Amino acid sequence: MTDTLALTKALIDRPSVTPADAGCQPLIAERLEALGWHTQSLNHGEVSNLLCLSPGHGPLLLFLGHTDVVPAEPQDAWRSPPFTATARDGVLYGRGAADMKSSVAAFITACERTTRGWGDLGIRIGVLLTSDEEGPARDGIRALAPTLSGHTGVIDWCLVGEPSSQESLGDVIRIGRRGSLSGDITLSGRQGHVAYPDLADNALHHLSDFLSALIAEHWDDGTADFPPTHLEVTGIETDTDASNVIPGQAIARFNLRFSPASTKASLTQRIEALARQHSPTAVINWNLSAEPFISAPGLLRAVVAEVITANTGQVPIGNTAGGTSDGRFIAPLGAEVVEFGPINASIHQVDEHIVIAELNQLSACYEEIIKRLAHSSQTTDLSKC
């Protein structure tokens, strides 16, 4: 499967830092068009989005991924240039090697092998890519989702190539994701000289008390499929950085990864009530970037687990941990969503990498998933799955 390695290298060599695509999607479109696929650019603003659909009839398996990557600074810390794919000792290095140009290459080559000369598989295959997953995620899959079915019809299964594996390929698959709620709170006091605290009101002291109470809160116990809701403070700033000035305003940023045992409304209400106890004039700005979702066990999950075990010997654990993914925009459309991709230990890090043998193994797994779904569609009443 040297073609998967070659395509991964070609994608890594394109410096597609969000929202740039840097030519990744045209390369993929050209390859699939050569096999009779229909391709369509669905761009929004500066964001490139590509939808590819195979010929054929039947239920639809949608491979979902992104061609954008996070920045690679400091580049001089890398052993080899981050946007020049480099193989050393059986390992491929470069930005996007694990997140997630390897997955994109793996499912593209799997699609090529299964649709080249095979005729009608009994299922349709789709590939949906965006250059806005690592960034704001406004003009990518989020923007496409409301009208996507007009282009694809019903999406039965969605396989996301995000790096789900933890220690070895296939040991973990994602069957859903937690919600993500961010807030920034501003508390006001009165600025003054540190030598005259009686003439000032230290906003940072009020903020510190609030954050201590916030961190001590128990939000929920999670559910059978979701860990408990968790909060992290991610930043603090004040209106002054002088060592002899008492700040009159203090701001903190925080994020909650939340389970279905809590909701945006319940969390914001609790936190706003807590904030008022420390400052009646506290102001909180909220940003909900993801609701929690989970797909009920179905044919896709069963097939993915069977294929992983057959190809790797792993019995995968299905969980909802990790960050958010674009699967959150496809699940509400009624599709069964499963995430299966490379080991995630090096993602967003200097010297990001993937073991080349695992890259080829991943493509083989994707190919087998397509074949088993195609076989099942011909022998199973899918309305019962």
Secondary structure, DSSP 8 states (H G I E B T S, - for coil): -HHHHHHHHHHHTS--BTT--TTHHHHHHHHHHTTT-EEEE--BTTB-EEEEE-S--SSEEEEEEE--B----SGGGSSS-TTS-EEETTEEESTTTTTTHHHHHHHHHHHHHHHSS----SSEEEEEEES-SSS--SSSHHHHHHHHHHHH----EEEE-S--BSSSTTSEEESEE-EEEEEEEEEE-B-EETT-GGG-B-HHHHHHHHHHHHHH-------SSS---EEEEEEEEES---TTEE-SEEEEEEEEEE-TTS-HHHHHHHHHHHHHHH-TT-EEEEEEEE--EE--S-HHHHHHHHHHHHHHS---EEE--SS--THHHHGGGT-EEEE--SB-TTTTSTT-EEEHHHHHHHHHHHHHHHHHHHHHHHHS-GGG-
